[in-house]
Amino acid sequence: MTASPSSPPVRSDAPATTTSSSLPAHPEWQGINHLALVTPDMDATTRFYAGVLGMPLVSTLMAGPMRHYFFRIAPGNTVAFFEVEGAETFAKGAGGPAPHPVQLDHISFNVPDEAALLALRDRLLAAGSEVTDVVDHGSIQSIYFTDNNGIALEASYWASDPTAEPADVTGPHFVDPDPVPAVDELAQGDIGSFPSSRLV
């Protein structure tokens, strides 16, 4: 959903020396409420997400002049689309270069295990969609495909689930040989500086 155009921006007066442990408590995250994407054709998108992927259409509404449809991934978690008439789409593989600047690379939907991943692969092939073989990323096993809008998609299961364990940046799931400075700060117990952000 988008912020109301009449909502005034709230400015932060946080001092530059604030650390993450001195901020107000963070919420207990419950997954993704919705990931909002764009389609020029809601009918085709509904056919792909509800028909091919089997994600139930759970809500439809109008956001101004645009349809806004929600497809359930898991309890409380949806992928949503705004229908923008005439919107340009383009195809870009996951992790690959894009024809122009983008913020979204791909979406990975979680499945419970290898059997579910293989069954989804069979379903995609039966529906006429191209899909990769299973790709072994170590702790994640994945397949890659593209939706009807050209959005790069992945389905994955955790072979070794880091989300089921306490976060430990020194643990076996952290394999970047040259991590960014924030990872070192997390290893010390606190992040000491933040980028600012502004409403657009």
BALOBA-1460 file (C-alpha; in Angstrom, 3 decimals):
// residues 200
<rec num="1" residu="m" x="0.000" y="0.000" z="0.000"/>
<rec num="2" residu="t" x="1.193" y="3.527" z="-0.551"/>
<rec num="3" residu="a" x="1.265" y="6.324" z="1.989"/>
<rec num="4" residu="s" x="-1.587" y="8.781" z="1.756"/>
<rec num="5" residu="p" x="-0.553" y="11.843" z="-0.285"/>
<rec num="6" residu="s" x="-1.979" y="14.004" z="2.523"/>
<rec num="7" residu="s" x="0.170" y="12.336" z="5.187"/>
<rec num="8" residu="p" x="2.890" y="14.781" z="6.213"/>
<rec num="9" residu="p" x="6.356" y="13.297" z="6.520"/>
<rec num="10" residu="v" x="7.598" y="12.694" z="10.037"/>
<rec num="11" residu="r" x="11.127" y="13.994" z="10.549"/>
<rec num="12" residu="s" x="13.612" y="12.241" z="12.766"/>
<rec num="13" residu="d" x="15.461" y="14.216" z="15.372"/>
<rec num="14" residu="a" x="17.665" y="11.264" z="16.395"/>
<rec num="15" residu="p" x="21.179" y="12.344" z="17.357"/>
<rec num="16" residu="a" x="23.978" y="11.094" z="15.124"/>
<rec num="17" residu="t" x="25.502" y="9.133" z="18.046"/>
<rec num="18" residu="t" x="22.489" y="6.832" z="18.549"/>
<rec num="19" residu="t" x="23.281" y="3.093" z="18.524"/>
<rec num="20" residu="s" x="20.888" y="0.298" z="17.638"/>
<rec num="21" residu="s" x="20.578" y="-0.858" z="21.251"/>
<rec num="22" residu="s" x="19.523" y="2.636" z="22.377"/>
<rec num="23" residu="l" x="16.652" y="2.867" z="19.866"/>
<rec num="24" residu="p" x="13.057" y="2.066" z="20.913"/>
<rec num="25" residu="a" x="12.244" y="-1.667" z="20.816"/>
<rec num="26" residu="h" x="11.825" y="-3.202" z="17.372"/>
<rec num="27" residu="p" x="8.595" y="-5.032" z="16.463"/>
<rec num="28" residu="e" x="8.352" y="-8.808" z="16.483"/>
<rec num="29" residu="w" x="8.301" y="-9.294" z="12.730"/>
<rec num="30" residu="q" x="5.620" y="-11.603" z="11.323"/>
<rec num="31" residu="g" x="6.898" y="-12.142" z="7.780"/>
<rec num="32" residu="i" x="5.872" y="-10.031" z="4.792"/>
<rec num="33" residu="n" x="2.402" y="-8.483" z="5.034"/>
<rec num="34" residu="h" x="2.557" y="-7.796" z="1.315"/>
<rec num="35" residu="l" x="5.169" y="-7.154" z="-1.316"/>
<rec num="36" residu="a" x="3.639" y="-4.656" z="-3.757"/>
<rec num="37" residu="l" x="4.527" y="-5.135" z="-7.421"/>
<rec num="38" residu="v" x="3.162" y="-3.711" z="-10.686"/>
<rec num="39" residu="t" x="1.346" y="-5.427" z="-13.535"/>
<rec num="40" residu="p" x="-0.228" y="-3.996" z="-16.695"/>
<rec num="41" residu="d" x="-2.625" y="-6.994" z="-16.835"/>
<rec num="42" residu="m" x="-4.311" y="-8.099" z="-13.583"/>
<rec num="43" residu="d" x="-6.253" y="-10.865" z="-15.315"/>
<rec num="44" residu="a" x="-3.084" y="-12.565" z="-16.605"/>
<rec num="45" residu="t" x="-1.393" y="-12.010" z="-13.239"/>
<rec num="46" residu="t" x="-4.330" y="-13.591" z="-11.391"/>
<rec num="47" residu="r" x="-4.189" y="-16.552" z="-13.772"/>
<rec num="48" residu="f" x="-0.453" y="-17.008" z="-13.086"/>
<rec num="49" residu="y" x="-0.373" y="-16.511" z="-9.297"/>
<rec num="50" residu="a" x="-3.703" y="-18.165" z="-8.403"/>
<rec num="51" residu="g" x="-3.834" y="-20.623" z="-11.299"/>
<rec num="52" residu="v" x="-0.236" y="-21.718" z="-11.929"/>
<rec num="53" residu="l" x="1.377" y="-21.066" z="-8.533"/>
<rec num="54" residu="g" x="-1.752" y="-21.891" z="-6.510"/>
<rec num="55" residu="m" x="-1.510" y="-18.801" z="-4.292"/>
<rec num="56" residu="p" x="-5.122" y="-18.048" z="-3.291"/>
<rec num="57" residu="l" x="-6.469" y="-14.627" z="-4.227"/>
<rec num="58" residu="v" x="-7.469" y="-13.349" z="-0.774"/>
<rec num="59" residu="s" x="-8.332" y="-9.672" z="-1.297"/>
<rec num="60" residu="t" x="-9.125" y="-7.232" z="-4.082"/>
<rec num="61" residu="l" x="-9.514" y="-3.483" z="-3.720"/>
<rec num="62" residu="m" x="-9.181" y="-0.259" z="-5.612"/>
<rec num="63" residu="a" x="-6.307" y="2.054" z="-4.700"/>
<rec num="64" residu="g" x="-7.455" y="5.202" z="-6.414"/>
<rec num="65" residu="p" x="-7.857" y="4.242" z="-10.089"/>
<rec num="66" residu="m" x="-5.750" y="1.060" z="-9.730"/>
<rec num="67" residu="r" x="-6.803" y="-2.484" z="-8.921"/>
<rec num="68" residu="h" x="-4.809" y="-3.888" z="-5.976"/>
<rec num="69" residu="y" x="-4.965" y="-7.695" z="-5.582"/>
<rec num="70" residu="f" x="-3.430" y="-9.813" z="-2.813"/>
<rec num="71" residu="f" x="-2.321" y="-13.457" z="-3.200"/>
<rec num="72" residu="r" x="-1.648" y="-15.450" z="-0.011"/>
<rec num="73" residu="i" x="1.806" y="-16.987" z="0.392"/>
<rec num="74" residu="a" x="1.326" y="-18.059" z="4.021"/>
<rec num="75" residu="p" x="-0.863" y="-16.935" z="6.931"/>
<rec num="76" residu="g" x="-0.582" y="-13.147" z="7.089"/>
<rec num="77" residu="n" x="1.865" y="-13.059" z="4.145"/>
<rec num="78" residu="t" x="0.931" y="-11.973" z="0.610"/>
<rec num="79" residu="v" x="2.346" y="-10.823" z="-2.686"/>
<rec num="80" residu="a" x="0.257" y="-7.971" z="-4.087"/>
<rec num="81" residu="f" x="-0.028" y="-6.271" z="-7.445"/>
<rec num="82" residu="f" x="-1.120" y="-2.807" z="-8.530"/>
<rec num="83" residu="e" x="-2.564" y="-2.796" z="-12.043"/>
<rec num="84" residu="v" x="-1.017" y="0.161" z="-13.857"/>
<rec num="85" residu="e" x="-2.445" y="0.450" z="-17.359"/>
<rec num="86" residu="g" x="0.327" y="0.678" z="-19.936"/>
<rec num="87" residu="a" x="3.088" y="-0.104" z="-17.432"/>
<rec num="88" residu="e" x="6.239" y="-1.277" z="-19.154"/>
<rec num="89" residu="t" x="7.616" y="-4.646" z="-18.137"/>
<rec num="90" residu="f" x="10.906" y="-6.300" z="-18.980"/>
<rec num="91" residu="a" x="12.450" y="-9.689" z="-18.379"/>
<rec num="92" residu="k" x="15.518" y="-9.956" z="-16.143"/>
<rec num="93" residu="g" x="16.862" y="-13.187" z="-14.708"/>
<rec num="94" residu="a" x="17.516" y="-13.469" z="-10.964"/>
<rec num="95" residu="g" x="20.954" y="-12.130" z="-10.106"/>
<rec num="96" residu="g" x="21.513" y="-10.902" z="-13.654"/>
<rec num="97" residu="p" x="21.972" y="-7.482" z="-15.212"/>
<rec num="98" residu="a" x="18.942" y="-5.311" z="-15.926"/>
<rec num="99" residu="p" x="18.313" y="-3.149" z="-18.995"/>
<rec num="100" residu="h" x="17.908" y="-0.096" z="-16.723"/>
<rec num="101" residu="p" x="18.226" y="0.683" z="-12.987"/>
<rec num="102" residu="v" x="15.996" y="-1.432" z="-10.738"/>
<rec num="103" residu="q" x="15.490" y="-1.890" z="-7.003"/>
<rec num="104" residu="l" x="13.955" y="-5.364" z="-7.114"/>
<rec num="105" residu="d" x="16.133" y="-8.225" z="-8.317"/>
<rec num="106" residu="h" x="13.806" y="-11.161" z="-7.645"/>
<rec num="107" residu="i" x="11.381" y="-12.647" z="-5.108"/>
<rec num="108" residu="s" x="11.985" y="-15.997" z="-3.461"/>
<rec num="109" residu="f" x="8.946" y="-17.860" z="-2.122"/>
<rec num="110" residu="n" x="9.613" y="-20.330" z="0.690"/>
<rec num="111" residu="v" x="8.473" y="-23.960" z="0.388"/>
<rec num="112" residu="p" x="8.771" y="-26.534" z="3.196"/>
<rec num="113" residu="d" x="11.122" y="-29.136" z="1.700"/>
<rec num="114" residu="e" x="12.710" y="-30.737" z="-1.353"/>
<rec num="115" residu="a" x="9.561" y="-32.685" z="-2.260"/>
<rec num="116" residu="a" x="7.537" y="-29.454" z="-2.394"/>
<rec num="117" residu="l" x="10.223" y="-27.760" z="-4.499"/>
<rec num="118" residu="l" x="10.272" y="-30.625" z="-7.006"/>
<rec num="119" residu="a" x="6.459" y="-30.736" z="-7.121"/>
<rec num="120" residu="l" x="6.357" y="-26.986" z="-7.883"/>
<rec num="121" residu="r" x="8.925" y="-27.493" z="-10.636"/>
<rec num="122" residu="d" x="6.742" y="-30.223" z="-12.171"/>
<rec num="123" residu="r" x="3.673" y="-27.957" z="-11.897"/>
<rec num="124" residu="l" x="5.438" y="-25.065" z="-13.630"/>
<rec num="125" residu="l" x="6.582" y="-27.339" z="-16.455"/>
<rec num="126" residu="a" x="3.070" y="-28.797" z="-16.827"/>
<rec num="127" residu="a" x="1.671" y="-25.246" z="-17.096"/>
<rec num="128" residu="g" x="4.125" y="-24.407" z="-19.892"/>
<rec num="129" residu="s" x="6.500" y="-22.276" z="-17.807"/>
<rec num="130" residu="e" x="10.264" y="-22.504" z="-18.168"/>
<rec num="131" residu="v" x="12.085" y="-23.375" z="-14.931"/>
<rec num="132" residu="t" x="15.648" y="-24.261" z="-13.923"/>
<rec num="133" residu="d" x="16.855" y="-27.476" z="-12.372"/>
<rec num="134" residu="v" x="17.350" y="-27.336" z="-8.593"/>
<rec num="135" residu="v" x="20.270" y="-25.039" z="-7.722"/>
<rec num="136" residu="d" x="22.272" y="-25.892" z="-4.598"/>
<rec num="137" residu="h" x="23.257" y="-22.751" z="-2.649"/>
<rec num="138" residu="g" x="24.429" y="-24.674" z="0.412"/>
<rec num="139" residu="s" x="21.874" y="-23.849" z="3.081"/>
<rec num="140" residu="i" x="19.230" y="-22.980" z="0.442"/>
<rec num="141" residu="q" x="18.011" y="-25.154" z="-2.442"/>
<rec num="142" residu="s" x="16.202" y="-23.245" z="-5.213"/>
<rec num="143" residu="i" x="14.515" y="-23.232" z="-8.590"/>
<rec num="144" residu="y" x="14.172" y="-20.113" z="-10.752"/>
<rec num="145" residu="f" x="11.393" y="-19.043" z="-13.100"/>
<rec num="146" residu="t" x="9.674" y="-15.874" z="-14.334"/>
<rec num="147" residu="d" x="6.096" y="-14.665" z="-13.929"/>
<rec num="148" residu="n" x="3.853" y="-13.373" z="-16.721"/>
<rec num="149" residu="n" x="5.088" y="-9.806" z="-16.050"/>
<rec num="150" residu="g" x="8.773" y="-10.718" z="-16.520"/>
<rec num="151" residu="i" x="9.456" y="-10.622" z="-12.745"/>
<rec num="152" residu="a" x="12.233" y="-13.019" z="-11.778"/>
<rec num="153" residu="l" x="11.002" y="-15.521" z="-9.186"/>
<rec num="154" residu="e" x="12.647" y="-18.181" z="-7.078"/>
<rec num="155" residu="a" x="11.213" y="-20.906" z="-4.877"/>
<rec num="156" residu="s" x="13.452" y="-22.153" z="-2.085"/>
<rec num="157" residu="y" x="13.599" y="-24.321" z="0.982"/>
<rec num="158" residu="w" x="16.109" y="-24.112" z="3.812"/>
<rec num="159" residu="a" x="18.304" y="-27.223" z="3.876"/>
<rec num="160" residu="s" x="19.755" y="-25.726" z="7.062"/>
<rec num="161" residu="d" x="17.441" y="-23.008" z="8.426"/>
<rec num="162" residu="p" x="19.252" y="-19.995" z="9.928"/>
<rec num="163" residu="t" x="15.905" y="-18.423" z="10.834"/>
<rec num="164" residu="a" x="15.242" y="-21.235" z="13.335"/>
<rec num="165" residu="e" x="18.364" y="-20.395" z="15.324"/>
<rec num="166" residu="p" x="19.443" y="-17.328" z="17.309"/>
<rec num="167" residu="a" x="21.170" y="-14.845" z="15.002"/>
<rec num="168" residu="d" x="24.946" y="-15.319" z="15.158"/>
<rec num="169" residu="v" x="27.023" y="-13.395" z="12.618"/>
<rec num="170" residu="t" x="30.006" y="-15.607" z="13.471"/>
<rec num="171" residu="g" x="28.045" y="-18.807" z="12.736"/>
<rec num="172" residu="p" x="28.164" y="-21.204" z="9.775"/>
<rec num="173" residu="h" x="25.561" y="-19.327" z="7.703"/>
<rec num="174" residu="f" x="27.846" y="-16.286" z="7.347"/>
<rec num="175" residu="v" x="30.307" y="-17.104" z="4.581"/>
<rec num="176" residu="d" x="31.102" y="-13.701" z="3.004"/>
<rec num="177" residu="p" x="34.934" y="-13.644" z="3.110"/>
<rec num="178" residu="d" x="34.975" y="-9.840" z="3.268"/>
<rec num="179" residu="p" x="31.834" y="-8.717" z="5.145"/>
<rec num="180" residu="v" x="30.716" y="-5.103" z="5.266"/>
<rec num="181" residu="p" x="31.621" y="-3.072" z="8.391"/>
<rec num="182" residu="a" x="28.077" y="-3.360" z="9.814"/>
<rec num="183" residu="v" x="28.593" y="-7.134" z="10.189"/>
<rec num="184" residu="d" x="31.664" y="-6.490" z="12.331"/>
<rec num="185" residu="e" x="29.597" y="-4.083" z="14.442"/>
<rec num="186" residu="l" x="26.877" y="-6.733" z="14.851"/>
<rec num="187" residu="a" x="29.528" y="-9.212" z="15.961"/>
<rec num="188" residu="q" x="30.475" y="-6.680" z="18.658"/>
<rec num="189" residu="g" x="26.806" y="-6.448" z="19.701"/>
<rec num="190" residu="d" x="25.588" y="-3.108" z="18.321"/>
<rec num="191" residu="i" x="25.314" y="-1.101" z="15.115"/>
<rec num="192" residu="g" x="26.652" y="2.382" z="15.692"/>
<rec num="193" residu="s" x="25.452" y="4.468" z="12.740"/>
<rec num="194" residu="f" x="22.566" y="4.486" z="10.294"/>
<rec num="195" residu="p" x="21.730" y="5.952" z="6.905"/>
<rec num="196" residu="s" x="18.913" y="8.461" z="6.948"/>
<rec num="197" residu="s" x="15.904" y="8.052" z="4.699"/>
<rec num="198" residu="r" x="13.260" y="10.388" z="3.292"/>
<rec num="199" residu="l" x="9.759" y="9.900" z="1.966"/>
<rec num="200" residu="v" x="9.531" y="10.185" z="-1.800"/>
